[in-house]
Amino acid sequence: MDRRFFSKFSLSAASLLAISGFDKLENHFKKKVIKDVFVHQVYFWLHNPTNPDDRKKFLEGIELLKKCKSIQSYHVGKPAGTSRSVIDASYTYSWLTIYKNAEDEQAYQVDPIHLQFVKEYQHLWTKVIVYDSIDI
């Protein structure tokens, strides 16, 4: 293949990528720092973790919690199946919520939806652990 053709082709391809927003694509893959937020992580151990009805009922309650207005972002999870000595995968479900600040998280704690969730669904779990964190 002619080297001049290859050089022109490479230059054209690079120009096309630059024009088509390659810089935007590159920015998409940069790590995003989460700052100036209040992070609330909750881990639940259900009484009957293998009971499909109990699992369904618990997730029904989580659907209610998602409606709390002070929550900026949330994630519902389960153990990932990873296994190392530092991993505790004994919980049934995790509930991660992010708030603008501690005041918004406190508003969540007294939100009627949150209070309803605790009242109506607490019979499903044996243990709950909460980890709250803020920026260092």
MODELLER restraints for C-alpha pairs under 7 A, 6 or more apart:
rsr = mdl.restraints
at = mdl.atoms
rsr.add(forms.Gaussian(group=physical.xy_distance, feature=features.Distance(at['CA:35:A'], at['CA:135:A']), mean=6.44, stdev=0.5))
rsr.add(forms.Gaussian(group=physical.xy_distance, feature=features.Distance(at['CA:36:A'], at['CA:100:A']), mean=6.92, stdev=0.5))
rsr.add(forms.Gaussian(group=physical.xy_distance, feature=features.Distance(at['CA:36:A'], at['CA:135:A']), mean=6.38, stdev=0.5))
rsr.add(forms.Gaussian(group=physical.xy_distance, feature=features.Distance(at['CA:37:A'], at['CA:98:A']), mean=6.59, stdev=0.5))
rsr.add(forms.Gaussian(group=physical.xy_distance, feature=features.Distance(at['CA:37:A'], at['CA:99:A']), mean=5.66, stdev=0.5))
rsr.add(forms.Gaussian(group=physical.xy_distance, feature=features.Distance(at['CA:37:A'], at['CA:100:A']), mean=4.79, stdev=0.5))
rsr.add(forms.Gaussian(group=physical.xy_distance, feature=features.Distance(at['CA:37:A'], at['CA:101:A']), mean=5.40, stdev=0.5))
rsr.add(forms.Gaussian(group=physical.xy_distance, feature=features.Distance(at['CA:37:A'], at['CA:134:A']), mean=6.38, stdev=0.5))
rsr.add(forms.Gaussian(group=physical.xy_distance, feature=features.Distance(at['CA:38:A'], at['CA:98:A']), mean=5.72, stdev=0.5))
rsr.add(forms.Gaussian(group=physical.xy_distance, feature=features.Distance(at['CA:38:A'], at['CA:99:A']), mean=5.02, stdev=0.5))
rsr.add(forms.Gaussian(group=physical.xy_distance, feature=features.Distance(at['CA:38:A'], at['CA:100:A']), mean=6.10, stdev=0.5))
rsr.add(forms.Gaussian(group=physical.xy_distance, feature=features.Distance(at['CA:38:A'], at['CA:101:A']), mean=5.07, stdev=0.5))
rsr.add(forms.Gaussian(group=physical.xy_distance, feature=features.Distance(at['CA:38:A'], at['CA:102:A']), mean=5.84, stdev=0.5))
rsr.add(forms.Gaussian(group=physical.xy_distance, feature=features.Distance(at['CA:38:A'], at['CA:133:A']), mean=6.07, stdev=0.5))
rsr.add(forms.Gaussian(group=physical.xy_distance, feature=features.Distance(at['CA:38:A'], at['CA:134:A']), mean=5.11, stdev=0.5))
rsr.add(forms.Gaussian(group=physical.xy_distance, feature=features.Distance(at['CA:39:A'], at['CA:97:A']), mean=6.05, stdev=0.5))
rsr.add(forms.Gaussian(group=physical.xy_distance, feature=features.Distance(at['CA:39:A'], at['CA:98:A']), mean=4.71, stdev=0.5))
rsr.add(forms.Gaussian(group=physical.xy_distance, feature=features.Distance(at['CA:39:A'], at['CA:99:A']), mean=6.49, stdev=0.5))
rsr.add(forms.Gaussian(group=physical.xy_distance, feature=features.Distance(at['CA:39:A'], at['CA:132:A']), mean=5.59, stdev=0.5))
rsr.add(forms.Gaussian(group=physical.xy_distance, feature=features.Distance(at['CA:39:A'], at['CA:133:A']), mean=5.18, stdev=0.5))
rsr.add(forms.Gaussian(group=physical.xy_distance, feature=features.Distance(at['CA:39:A'], at['CA:134:A']), mean=6.38, stdev=0.5))
rsr.add(forms.Gaussian(group=physical.xy_distance, feature=features.Distance(at['CA:40:A'], at['CA:96:A']), mean=5.77, stdev=0.5))
rsr.add(forms.Gaussian(group=physical.xy_distance, feature=features.Distance(at['CA:40:A'], at['CA:97:A']), mean=5.20, stdev=0.5))
rsr.add(forms.Gaussian(group=physical.xy_distance, feature=features.Distance(at['CA:40:A'], at['CA:98:A']), mean=6.24, stdev=0.5))
rsr.add(forms.Gaussian(group=physical.xy_distance, feature=features.Distance(at['CA:40:A'], at['CA:131:A']), mean=6.02, stdev=0.5))
rsr.add(forms.Gaussian(group=physical.xy_distance, feature=features.Distance(at['CA:40:A'], at['CA:132:A']), mean=4.55, stdev=0.5))
rsr.add(forms.Gaussian(group=physical.xy_distance, feature=features.Distance(at['CA:40:A'], at['CA:133:A']), mean=6.68, stdev=0.5))
rsr.add(forms.Gaussian(group=physical.xy_distance, feature=features.Distance(at['CA:41:A'], at['CA:95:A']), mean=5.89, stdev=0.5))
rsr.add(forms.Gaussian(group=physical.xy_distance, feature=features.Distance(at['CA:41:A'], at['CA:96:A']), mean=4.47, stdev=0.5))
rsr.add(forms.Gaussian(group=physical.xy_distance, feature=features.Distance(at['CA:41:A'], at['CA:97:A']), mean=6.48, stdev=0.5))
rsr.add(forms.Gaussian(group=physical.xy_distance, feature=features.Distance(at['CA:41:A'], at['CA:130:A']), mean=5.58, stdev=0.5))
rsr.add(forms.Gaussian(group=physical.xy_distance, feature=features.Distance(at['CA:41:A'], at['CA:131:A']), mean=5.02, stdev=0.5))
rsr.add(forms.Gaussian(group=physical.xy_distance, feature=features.Distance(at['CA:41:A'], at['CA:132:A']), mean=6.14, stdev=0.5))
rsr.add(forms.Gaussian(group=physical.xy_distance, feature=features.Distance(at['CA:42:A'], at['CA:94:A']), mean=5.61, stdev=0.5))
rsr.add(forms.Gaussian(group=physical.xy_distance, feature=features.Distance(at['CA:42:A'], at['CA:95:A']), mean=5.04, stdev=0.5))
rsr.add(forms.Gaussian(group=physical.xy_distance, feature=features.Distance(at['CA:42:A'], at['CA:96:A']), mean=6.25, stdev=0.5))
rsr.add(forms.Gaussian(group=physical.xy_distance, feature=features.Distance(at['CA:42:A'], at['CA:128:A']), mean=6.84, stdev=0.5))
rsr.add(forms.Gaussian(group=physical.xy_distance, feature=features.Distance(at['CA:42:A'], at['CA:129:A']), mean=5.73, stdev=0.5))
rsr.add(forms.Gaussian(group=physical.xy_distance, feature=features.Distance(at['CA:42:A'], at['CA:130:A']), mean=4.46, stdev=0.5))
rsr.add(forms.Gaussian(group=physical.xy_distance, feature=features.Distance(at['CA:42:A'], at['CA:131:A']), mean=6.45, stdev=0.5))
rsr.add(forms.Gaussian(group=physical.xy_distance, feature=features.Distance(at['CA:43:A'], at['CA:91:A']), mean=6.27, stdev=0.5))
rsr.add(forms.Gaussian(group=physical.xy_distance, feature=features.Distance(at['CA:43:A'], at['CA:93:A']), mean=6.00, stdev=0.5))
rsr.add(forms.Gaussian(group=physical.xy_distance, feature=features.Distance(at['CA:43:A'], at['CA:94:A']), mean=4.50, stdev=0.5))
rsr.add(forms.Gaussian(group=physical.xy_distance, feature=features.Distance(at['CA:43:A'], at['CA:95:A']), mean=6.45, stdev=0.5))
rsr.add(forms.Gaussian(group=physical.xy_distance, feature=features.Distance(at['CA:43:A'], at['CA:128:A']), mean=5.55, stdev=0.5))
rsr.add(forms.Gaussian(group=physical.xy_distance, feature=features.Distance(at['CA:43:A'], at['CA:129:A']), mean=5.22, stdev=0.5))
rsr.add(forms.Gaussian(group=physical.xy_distance, feature=features.Distance(at['CA:43:A'], at['CA:130:A']), mean=6.43, stdev=0.5))
rsr.add(forms.Gaussian(group=physical.xy_distance, feature=features.Distance(at['CA:44:A'], at['CA:91:A']), mean=5.72, stdev=0.5))
rsr.add(forms.Gaussian(group=physical.xy_distance, feature=features.Distance(at['CA:44:A'], at['CA:92:A']), mean=5.78, stdev=0.5))
rsr.add(forms.Gaussian(group=physical.xy_distance, feature=features.Distance(at['CA:44:A'], at['CA:93:A']), mean=5.32, stdev=0.5))
rsr.add(forms.Gaussian(group=physical.xy_distance, feature=features.Distance(at['CA:44:A'], at['CA:94:A']), mean=6.20, stdev=0.5))
rsr.add(forms.Gaussian(group=physical.xy_distance, feature=features.Distance(at['CA:44:A'], at['CA:125:A']), mean=6.48, stdev=0.5))
rsr.add(forms.Gaussian(group=physical.xy_distance, feature=features.Distance(at['CA:44:A'], at['CA:127:A']), mean=5.99, stdev=0.5))
rsr.add(forms.Gaussian(group=physical.xy_distance, feature=features.Distance(at['CA:44:A'], at['CA:128:A']), mean=4.74, stdev=0.5))
rsr.add(forms.Gaussian(group=physical.xy_distance, feature=features.Distance(at['CA:44:A'], at['CA:129:A']), mean=6.87, stdev=0.5))
rsr.add(forms.Gaussian(group=physical.xy_distance, feature=features.Distance(at['CA:45:A'], at['CA:91:A']), mean=4.79, stdev=0.5))
rsr.add(forms.Gaussian(group=physical.xy_distance, feature=features.Distance(at['CA:45:A'], at['CA:92:A']), mean=5.01, stdev=0.5))
rsr.add(forms.Gaussian(group=physical.xy_distance, feature=features.Distance(at['CA:45:A'], at['CA:93:A']), mean=6.98, stdev=0.5))
rsr.add(forms.Gaussian(group=physical.xy_distance, feature=features.Distance(at['CA:45:A'], at['CA:125:A']), mean=5.46, stdev=0.5))
rsr.add(forms.Gaussian(group=physical.xy_distance, feature=features.Distance(at['CA:45:A'], at['CA:126:A']), mean=5.76, stdev=0.5))
rsr.add(forms.Gaussian(group=physical.xy_distance, feature=features.Distance(at['CA:45:A'], at['CA:127:A']), mean=5.17, stdev=0.5))
rsr.add(forms.Gaussian(group=physical.xy_distance, feature=features.Distance(at['CA:45:A'], at['CA:128:A']), mean=6.42, stdev=0.5))
rsr.add(forms.Gaussian(group=physical.xy_distance, feature=features.Distance(at['CA:46:A'], at['CA:92:A']), mean=6.12, stdev=0.5))
rsr.add(forms.Gaussian(group=physical.xy_distance, feature=features.Distance(at['CA:46:A'], at['CA:124:A']), mean=5.56, stdev=0.5))
rsr.add(forms.Gaussian(group=physical.xy_distance, feature=features.Distance(at['CA:46:A'], at['CA:125:A']), mean=3.94, stdev=0.5))
rsr.add(forms.Gaussian(group=physical.xy_distance, feature=features.Distance(at['CA:46:A'], at['CA:126:A']), mean=5.72, stdev=0.5))
rsr.add(forms.Gaussian(group=physical.xy_distance, feature=features.Distance(at['CA:47:A'], at['CA:124:A']), mean=5.84, stdev=0.5))
rsr.add(forms.Gaussian(group=physical.xy_distance, feature=features.Distance(at['CA:47:A'], at['CA:125:A']), mean=5.09, stdev=0.5))
rsr.add(forms.Gaussian(group=physical.xy_distance, feature=features.Distance(at['CA:47:A'], at['CA:126:A']), mean=5.37, stdev=0.5))
rsr.add(forms.Gaussian(group=physical.xy_distance, feature=features.Distance(at['CA:48:A'], at['CA:54:A']), mean=6.81, stdev=0.5))
rsr.add(forms.Gaussian(group=physical.xy_distance, feature=features.Distance(at['CA:49:A'], at['CA:55:A']), mean=6.77, stdev=0.5))
rsr.add(forms.Gaussian(group=physical.xy_distance, feature=features.Distance(at['CA:49:A'], at['CA:92:A']), mean=6.22, stdev=0.5))
rsr.add(forms.Gaussian(group=physical.xy_distance, feature=features.Distance(at['CA:54:A'], at['CA:124:A']), mean=6.70, stdev=0.5))
rsr.add(forms.Gaussian(group=physical.xy_distance, feature=features.Distance(at['CA:58:A'], at['CA:121:A']), mean=6.62, stdev=0.5))
rsr.add(forms.Gaussian(group=physical.xy_distance, feature=features.Distance(at['CA:61:A'], at['CA:117:A']), mean=5.88, stdev=0.5))
rsr.add(forms.Gaussian(group=physical.xy_distance, feature=features.Distance(at['CA:61:A'], at['CA:121:A']), mean=6.69, stdev=0.5))
rsr.add(forms.Gaussian(group=physical.xy_distance, feature=features.Distance(at['CA:64:A'], at['CA:113:A']), mean=6.69, stdev=0.5))
rsr.add(forms.Gaussian(group=physical.xy_distance, feature=features.Distance(at['CA:65:A'], at['CA:113:A']), mean=6.27, stdev=0.5))
rsr.add(forms.Gaussian(group=physical.xy_distance, feature=features.Distance(at['CA:65:A'], at['CA:114:A']), mean=6.04, stdev=0.5))
rsr.add(forms.Gaussian(group=physical.xy_distance, feature=features.Distance(at['CA:65:A'], at['CA:117:A']), mean=6.99, stdev=0.5))
rsr.add(forms.Gaussian(group=physical.xy_distance, feature=features.Distance(at['CA:68:A'], at['CA:108:A']), mean=6.68, stdev=0.5))
rsr.add(forms.Gaussian(group=physical.xy_distance, feature=features.Distance(at['CA:68:A'], at['CA:113:A']), mean=6.52, stdev=0.5))
rsr.add(forms.Gaussian(group=physical.xy_distance, feature=features.Distance(at['CA:70:A'], at['CA:99:A']), mean=6.59, stdev=0.5))
rsr.add(forms.Gaussian(group=physical.xy_distance, feature=features.Distance(at['CA:70:A'], at['CA:104:A']), mean=5.43, stdev=0.5))
rsr.add(forms.Gaussian(group=physical.xy_distance, feature=features.Distance(at['CA:70:A'], at['CA:105:A']), mean=6.97, stdev=0.5))
rsr.add(forms.Gaussian(group=physical.xy_distance, feature=features.Distance(at['CA:70:A'], at['CA:107:A']), mean=6.82, stdev=0.5))
rsr.add(forms.Gaussian(group=physical.xy_distance, feature=features.Distance(at['CA:70:A'], at['CA:108:A']), mean=6.10, stdev=0.5))
rsr.add(forms.Gaussian(group=physical.xy_distance, feature=features.Distance(at['CA:71:A'], at['CA:97:A']), mean=6.38, stdev=0.5))
rsr.add(forms.Gaussian(group=physical.xy_distance, feature=features.Distance(at['CA:71:A'], at['CA:98:A']), mean=6.06, stdev=0.5))
rsr.add(forms.Gaussian(group=physical.xy_distance, feature=features.Distance(at['CA:71:A'], at['CA:99:A']), mean=5.39, stdev=0.5))
rsr.add(forms.Gaussian(group=physical.xy_distance, feature=features.Distance(at['CA:72:A'], at['CA:98:A']), mean=5.52, stdev=0.5))
rsr.add(forms.Gaussian(group=physical.xy_distance, feature=features.Distance(at['CA:72:A'], at['CA:99:A']), mean=5.23, stdev=0.5))
rsr.add(forms.Gaussian(group=physical.xy_distance, feature=features.Distance(at['CA:72:A'], at['CA:100:A']), mean=6.91, stdev=0.5))
rsr.add(forms.Gaussian(group=physical.xy_distance, feature=features.Distance(at['CA:73:A'], at['CA:97:A']), mean=5.72, stdev=0.5))
rsr.add(forms.Gaussian(group=physical.xy_distance, feature=features.Distance(at['CA:73:A'], at['CA:98:A']), mean=5.15, stdev=0.5))
rsr.add(forms.Gaussian(group=physical.xy_distance, feature=features.Distance(at['CA:74:A'], at['CA:96:A']), mean=5.39, stdev=0.5))
rsr.add(forms.Gaussian(group=physical.xy_distance, feature=features.Distance(at['CA:74:A'], at['CA:97:A']), mean=4.31, stdev=0.5))
rsr.add(forms.Gaussian(group=physical.xy_distance, feature=features.Distance(at['CA:74:A'], at['CA:98:A']), mean=6.25, stdev=0.5))
rsr.add(forms.Gaussian(group=physical.xy_distance, feature=features.Distance(at['CA:75:A'], at['CA:95:A']), mean=5.92, stdev=0.5))
rsr.add(forms.Gaussian(group=physical.xy_distance, feature=features.Distance(at['CA:75:A'], at['CA:96:A']), mean=5.05, stdev=0.5))
rsr.add(forms.Gaussian(group=physical.xy_distance, feature=features.Distance(at['CA:75:A'], at['CA:97:A']), mean=6.58, stdev=0.5))
rsr.add(forms.Gaussian(group=physical.xy_distance, feature=features.Distance(at['CA:76:A'], at['CA:94:A']), mean=5.74, stdev=0.5))
rsr.add(forms.Gaussian(group=physical.xy_distance, feature=features.Distance(at['CA:76:A'], at['CA:95:A']), mean=4.83, stdev=0.5))
rsr.add(forms.Gaussian(group=physical.xy_distance, feature=features.Distance(at['CA:76:A'], at['CA:96:A']), mean=6.48, stdev=0.5))
rsr.add(forms.Gaussian(group=physical.xy_distance, feature=features.Distance(at['CA:77:A'], at['CA:93:A']), mean=5.58, stdev=0.5))
rsr.add(forms.Gaussian(group=physical.xy_distance, feature=features.Distance(at['CA:77:A'], at['CA:94:A']), mean=4.89, stdev=0.5))
rsr.add(forms.Gaussian(group=physical.xy_distance, feature=features.Distance(at['CA:77:A'], at['CA:95:A']), mean=6.48, stdev=0.5))
rsr.add(forms.Gaussian(group=physical.xy_distance, feature=features.Distance(at['CA:78:A'], at['CA:92:A']), mean=6.02, stdev=0.5))
rsr.add(forms.Gaussian(group=physical.xy_distance, feature=features.Distance(at['CA:78:A'], at['CA:93:A']), mean=4.60, stdev=0.5))
rsr.add(forms.Gaussian(group=physical.xy_distance, feature=features.Distance(at['CA:78:A'], at['CA:94:A']), mean=5.91, stdev=0.5))
rsr.add(forms.Gaussian(group=physical.xy_distance, feature=features.Distance(at['CA:79:A'], at['CA:89:A']), mean=5.34, stdev=0.5))
rsr.add(forms.Gaussian(group=physical.xy_distance, feature=features.Distance(at['CA:99:A'], at['CA:105:A']), mean=5.90, stdev=0.5))
rsr.add(forms.Gaussian(group=physical.xy_distance, feature=features.Distance(at['CA:108:A'], at['CA:114:A']), mean=6.63, stdev=0.5))
